[in-house]
Amino acid sequence: METAICGRIALSPNHVFNPKPGDKNSVCRGPYANRGILMAISTTCSGKGGGLLEKPVIERSTPGRESEFDLRKSKKMAPPYRVMLHNDNYNKREYVVQVLMKVIPGMTLDNAVNIMQEAHYNGLSVVIICAQADAEEHCMQLRGNGLLSSIEPASGGC
């Protein structure tokens, strides 16, 4: 990301619109000279020539698009969801462990076995807690592999 230094410089319109090469009062100098930053220029003096530059107004190049910061912030603020695994009488335990390891990123053999055992003995087990969109995707993948799965908000319950 580029950083602009804002300040007031006394310039005439010729300095701004018709800079001479090597002019140290020129706005168009330095590494950002050809970047096309839009600025609002207003003069505060009456008469010929000089004035003060106001703070530049930098417009977005793609209107309506959120910045990466906004996207990260919205993902962090999304409420978490639990992906639940339900016990069934159809799938073998080894198969359930294999599917968990295939579908859930970072799932280890030990965690998959523990989740499978909990679902087998208690009828229900928490597989992972994540954002709603990810929870829905994991749930659909588990169902696509023949397992019984559901999602619920992580804020409610025990």
C-alpha positions in Angstrom: 0.0 0.0 0.0 1.3 3.4 -0.9 1.4 6.2 1.7 0.9 9.9 0.7 2.3 12.7 2.8 -0.3 15.4 3.2 0.5 19.0 3.8 0.1 22.5 2.5 2.4 23.9 -0.2 2.2 27.4 -1.7 2.0 26.8 -5.4 0.9 28.7 -8.5 -1.4 26.9 -11.0 1.6 26.6 -13.4 3.4 24.5 -10.8 0.5 22.1 -10.5 -0.6 21.8 -14.1 2.6 22.6 -16.1 5.5 21.5 -14.0 9.1 22.0 -15.2 11.5 19.2 -15.1 13.5 19.3 -11.8 11.1 21.8 -10.2 11.2 21.0 -6.5 7.7 22.6 -5.9 6.1 20.3 -8.5 3.3 18.0 -7.3 4.4 15.4 -9.9 7.7 14.2 -8.6 9.2 11.3 -6.7 8.3 7.6 -7.0 4.6 8.3 -7.3 4.7 10.9 -10.0 3.0 8.7 -12.6 0.4 7.0 -10.3 -2.6 9.1 -11.3 -3.8 10.1 -7.9 -6.8 12.4 -8.1 -6.6 15.5 -5.9 -9.0 18.3 -5.1 -7.1 21.5 -5.6 -8.5 24.8 -4.3 -6.8 28.1 -4.0 -7.4 30.2 -0.9 -5.8 33.4 -2.2 -7.6 35.8 -4.5 -5.8 37.3 -7.4 -3.2 35.9 -9.8 -1.2 32.8 -9.1 -0.5 31.3 -5.7 -2.7 29.3 -3.4 -2.6 26.4 -1.0 -3.3 22.8 -1.8 -5.9 21.2 0.4 -5.7 17.7 1.6 -5.8 15.3 -1.4 -8.9 13.3 -2.0 -8.0 9.8 -3.2 -10.8 8.0 -4.9 -11.2 4.2 -5.1 -10.2 2.7 -8.4 -13.0 0.1 -8.2 -16.2 1.5 -6.7 -18.2 -0.9 -4.5 -15.3 -3.3 -3.9 -14.3 -3.8 -0.2 -10.7 -3.6 0.8 -8.9 -6.7 2.1 -9.1 -5.3 5.6 -12.9 -5.0 5.4 -13.1 -8.6 4.2 -10.9 -9.9 7.0 -12.9 -7.9 9.5 -16.2 -9.3 8.3 -14.9 -12.8 8.4 -13.7 -12.4 12.0 -17.1 -10.9 13.0 -19.1 -13.8 11.5 -20.7 -16.0 14.2 -19.1 -19.4 14.5 -21.0 -22.6 13.7 -20.6 -26.2 14.9 -20.5 -29.1 12.4 -22.1 -32.0 14.2 -21.7 -35.7 13.3 -24.6 -38.0 14.2 -24.2 -41.7 14.9 -25.7 -44.1 12.3 -26.0 -47.9 12.1 -24.8 -48.1 8.5 -21.2 -46.9 8.2 -18.2 -48.7 9.7 -16.1 -46.9 12.2 -13.0 -47.0 10.0 -14.9 -45.5 7.1 -16.1 -42.6 9.3 -12.5 -41.9 10.4 -11.4 -41.9 6.7 -14.1 -39.5 5.7 -13.4 -37.1 8.5 -9.7 -37.0 7.6 -10.5 -36.5 3.9 -13.2 -33.8 4.4 -11.9 -31.7 7.3 -8.7 -29.8 6.7 -6.0 -30.5 9.3 -7.9 -33.5 10.8 -5.5 -35.9 12.5 -6.1 -39.6 12.9 -6.3 -39.3 16.7 -8.9 -36.5 16.4 -10.9 -38.3 13.8 -11.0 -41.5 16.0 -12.1 -39.5 19.1 -14.9 -37.7 17.1 -16.1 -41.0 15.7 -16.0 -42.7 19.2 -18.0 -39.8 20.8 -20.6 -39.9 18.0 -20.8 -43.7 18.4 -21.3 -43.8 22.2 -23.2 -40.5 22.7 -25.1 -40.3 19.4 -23.6 -36.9 18.5 -20.2 -35.3 18.3 -18.8 -31.8 17.4 -16.5 -32.2 14.3 -15.3 -28.6 13.9 -16.3 -25.0 14.8 -15.9 -22.5 12.0 -17.6 -19.8 9.9 -21.1 -20.6 8.7 -20.1 -20.9 5.0 -17.3 -23.3 5.9 -19.6 -25.3 8.2 -22.2 -25.7 5.5 -19.5 -26.9 3.0 -18.1 -29.4 5.5 -21.6 -30.7 6.4 -22.5 -31.2 2.7 -19.2 -33.0 2.1 -19.8 -35.3 5.1 -23.4 -36.0 3.8 -22.0 -36.6 0.3 -19.9 -39.4 1.7 -22.8 -41.0 3.4 -22.5 -39.7 7.0 -25.2 -38.0 9.0 -24.3 -34.4 9.7 -25.8 -31.1 10.7 -24.7 -27.6 11.7 -25.8 -25.3 14.5 -24.7 -21.9 15.9 -21.8 -22.3 18.3 -23.0 -19.6 20.6 -26.0 -21.6 21.9 -26.0 -24.7 24.1 -23.1 -26.2 26.1 
